[in-house]
């Protein structure tokens, strides 16, 4: 209830309603209630009633250059009420009102005053005179100033909430950082909660040690990194890793996004940077985490001309100053995250600012299994769920993807009224994440179904034949999303480098669907459009980025699909563009010819896979290999790698670092000892030389 009241008082509409109610109440008292008792007369009406002896007494008072007359009648007079009956301002039950008091205004000339004086003496009416009152002047001032003050207060209240997070009541609060530190007692994230990033955690062990006890580093004259840049694709756990560092060190954790610094007002971003570092220094040791730092840390001078990016550059300049150590920030470490370190300003990456760069990449197969174990802790899994197999089936998946797979599996199991998540739910969840929900109610003709089956069987067959780098994990003809069917072809192992042979195999695999349609049905369908899109992207990258053609050579002409040049403009000639198109066409034609040769040479296997798809709709890797080789169901698969235990804790990670350093030091000492042992004296060298001759 208290929060609701505070919310009402903090609402500008509340003050506006109060102001309107005050105006209505004033009008009611002055215009409604007062008009039923006081009648306003003209100057001639007042003189006429005075001469007719209807006035009991009256008084004259100078006011703003005229005389205000107020008095009472000997008898109350009735008058037609101009206010409609039943209106808000009417206080009468009918349209007739009785007035015993009156007011009038008289011009300050001698003739009028003489006439009023003579009439009062003749009728023996009591007349009083008063000095000019100062209340009228103050009333006019009040009526002018009070509304202005009210609207100024209303504007002040609105401006005080324009700051981030609703403001704090200060009209300049938008220049203050609204980031509040996370209490170390409430930060429950530890190293054991971060799986699949064991080497990254090892890089951050000394940062945690420094925050816990900086004296042993200071005693040796060591300077801990002022900033740590976490670089990696989205969803790899950069924020979680920063929280784990703060949780292990038990220090305050300031988390803010790069875009939170920039506002429409010039100078706000720089002010927020100053305020953030000032607040963090007061609570040192502490960690400042800036997510998506590329929002403010982009290289200067690449924006619009005419000062279009002045605000962002001022914010970056202030950040550079704060991180440079001029004001002393012992115990304060800045951790930033980005997936675009290539666009950051070089001044931000130099030693003394972000000294250490930690690449948080995609987890390998053991890392994926460890991540799955972390996210499966609160999910009941059936006995047929093997996290090792799921890790094998999801190369390229990051932590966020794996968490999404398990969450989708839990939703699927709940929809099916199950108490545990089984392998079928996991399989459906993977398909949902990759291709979208299934559309089993879609009506498909037999002809289209046959074409889709042979199309997907073409992908599967080429994937089995050209299986050096990629394998077929699953093939289905169940429609999902916009696809009538799909084949999941994933790398056999975790790959960081791709050879020209690997890429050509991928292009040939993508061409398998259209090739099967041409060979079996003698026609072409629109279902291969996405295959062509992916194949063209691979071929373009081979030509323009990887330098894998003899005609164009080892030249990078594009990056990420965009031309390499100023402001996205191509820096190559039209002739080069024509050559690029011809080389792309050549690669696609070679992939198509490879697919033709494979399908023509394996017609029986192709038919067997297609017929199995028509019967069972979905085939996994083991079933496809069995159909290709023996036509029988596969045997149980053997383990391909040892399972990884739970994610390592901080103590375990620290122990691994110590062992690694000790082993490295021992190896260096052994190497030095061998070199000293093999060092010969000049005399020995001569004798050996003579002996060899």
Steps between C-alpha positions, in 0.01 A plus 500: 500500500788731578654444159171585330476828686855594415436413138196727497689790652782456252257518207480838327132438422429498873621860539307610192175358643561674834553831319175465305308413817635815667385711206155343506469550876602866468248554223230332706557719803549824310265460211234276648456550871598864497262591218198388704571761773670794325351684201726690264344836402594750239585856601162639385305220675681573824428875480134430411447265799681747726265782394196272550611434859552124445858498629557449871874581504798491269872568491740646244854369455757604235632202302715506184382845384127453574274494806368167621155529658370229735187519712166348606140551399230585751300208358626197311428533131412213271644460152488254213799265528708483179659170604290203375325309771668178598842613378815444698529865604135550593430483873128576468219256460338721235582785263417780751764622741484749792783755543538730800859604433630676193817627337557768238779693329502880476727711284720742699357831373369787711149504348435134582633530854300824556180333379552198727578724798188713449276192460639344819440822699149533361400140591710502817685190385810408695811542285856391589828560323806271515861528404627319193581137588823332399334157492386543143851551374629195685202300382577585137863408552400172663261414218781562251788335683331195654402334168852565368655342810266204474587427138870549579465242776314270261781532244756440774323179602491377141865586436609328819365173360654530156818346634576134456290272717248772583741744662566570863318829538791710378444694180857418390470132589523399134869583525545249781560131453202305629700177528497359849755240608383144551551406863773235526276305738228481233733400217486120512680436168825306538755340269319167542197658327703581188550190288672458168745784566773341710791674326320835518455454875869423535582835339294677767632321807760767577236772464299333776814459711586868458153610609520271801850605607683764298789538747699200378491643147587851617794366702653366180431818306248321279218690334184301453325554165290816514250354261403160363328478162280195451456440130281236342178422315164577664385248758840360596470610864705820518266668749475183706880478511527859627239431768692190604819705546312746722334214689827322569673823606195605705518862385230743376403448136394795284331385180406744223450488126699720264181652359393617849764773494376679190196732509363777282665764721864579423734422790266260679705193409826648627327610819365150557844348447649734761220426745529123448875493566465735797239273656707187429815651654310570820410130522837364384602228454230465238433388143343714228349289224416679173299283264503573125782752540514545123194727538728773638847365420492508120798648325485878492478692176295243311162659565304764321663829416389813681517367856231234465678276750635763739303365794627144453858618454482717814379195692788292361754771584377513858520121526858509371593759763337304783678178401839664456570503871560875547279517809603166650250214506667226701270205537278606209491274192300561185365197315342560161327269254463530125463288189649772277848568632612590148307829512634616838722806523872411522543732799254284691699183435847623587683377813392691808135486406386162375821315565360152464277360229322172567335323208179333617435278201257225416536203736639171376319169537617451860407858584154454354445193713608690811266788410213256453572351844480846659166585337359151566546520878141609564343292223394136549651296217394151398748213487516507119637858493875501436650848528813372325296420189326839512840670519613304195191602307534872569834625364506877469245544778591748775382503859185700425404257222549196723297657779226572247502137380447366854235761571312411179529132595343575838216687326445209260493252789248716686279520191507119479409468872825328593673502837850466349678628191586212269711469184199561272438835667865597458488400134188708439656793684810491278282505191300793637813701573654429160200507265193606698189309611373207295195542278362149488150614408613644167337318210766381251431315178668166429692648208642785711576260784697272267694795360586625851611148603736459204620859541600444865637155415734672251638720780539195726673287235761764417552563872578131549734476200682828570527448874858610563398823672122494544252226581124475465344510846136482399275509194125556512214575264278643778432866412647753745480876463518579130683179412322193367785292641862540596828321555722591793864472392743593776879487533637162601729670751530850640666702224682829522645488147334408172693380199401546139410130487267539799322794341465327162343201676251731666409655166455155344281390791278805460465425129387143570131584533458675165720240331278216630191678367657534155616136484192329647214724384657693214375829647600779735308631802517811717594295806871540425504880531644496851764249390612737225510790744734317737713360216539846345609647834766232540623546144514879535699468822744263327554752220496836681618421855701179506697547175432147377495569125797523264341769285458760777777373727550557871321836525231592751232686309215464750455439870186357648325532165566875475764659274825606664510875445414839644136524614416160351592599145670235288869570443530276195428566132195387302726250323588345835131485591434311176784262580354441847163406352662263251708326767195456722311347210794268432508374860125437502519314169781281635294420811200416282706267279640324809144445626397359158786252499428379855125452454542333159754261650286413807147475363409198715613658826323823407175315436530303825541817707211673321266203548590486871420869531160446339429223751651637822516877417814552714837324494794560730871460431520134600201402286635682193841333530331162548288547190804604299722212615297197608133591502479402866444700815823625662660351806559697819759771452821502700622801694699747294635711784514479879224680685590820677406528864327797656630849422818575693484718809733795562731293721520222239566751222771666707661160564502426126676831435763421763565156354523640149746770605706250700516261205599784269772618740632145539513459124691828460748402772554163333553672166755740651680211669524309173637805324765553771597134483540512124708819508860420400828670568699636203753219532234236508332661205824480296563138588143402413526691179820316410344170593200564279724586209 
